[in-house]
Amino acid sequence: KQLLDNSNKIIEKTIREIRETQAEKTKTKTLRDDLAKIKQELAKEISTDPAGSVPAPVALKPENLQPSPQPKHPYHRYLADLQDKADHFSLTLDLRGFRADEALDSLQRYIDDALLLSIHEVRILHGKGNGVLRQVTRDYLRSLKEIKTVHDAAPEFGGAGITEVTLK
């Protein structure tokens, strides 16, 4: 306990000195070197403890660390993919700047993911422009039986530049 208290005091003192010198490069390097020396001395003290109450520190190397074996669920990979999709799913798909065929591919994957995740409402941001992306988006969405409604967003939320989709 005494070793830990002394270590904490030394670390706090070092941090305070770094702040006081406003992280001056040479002073900070000197303080870090001093801290490394103190760390080595503490390691020697711990490893030569006559009481044997504190074990010697063990170097943690990546090759020494092995993950604990976890029983694999038969659908582990599927569930992990599903969780990843849920974590990164956005309720708005931005198609601005896409060509029509690229936009259609992205839209198909997006709607598939929304259906898989049981999302009920999404927004497709295609912009106003010449209306090509809007038309391609609407035609595709209306061809799907899983889509309940397709309409423009309210004017204050983008109007004709955004298509709001309700899924069944």
Secondary structure, DSSP 8 states (H G I E B T S, - for coil): -HHHHHHHHHHHHHHHHHHHTTS-HHHHHHHHHHHHHHHHHHHHHHHT-TT--S-------TTT---------TTHHHHHHHHHHHHH--SEEE-TT--HHHHHHHHHHHHHHHHHTT--EEEEE--STTSHHHHHHHHHHHT-TTEEEEEE--GGGTGGGEEEEEE-
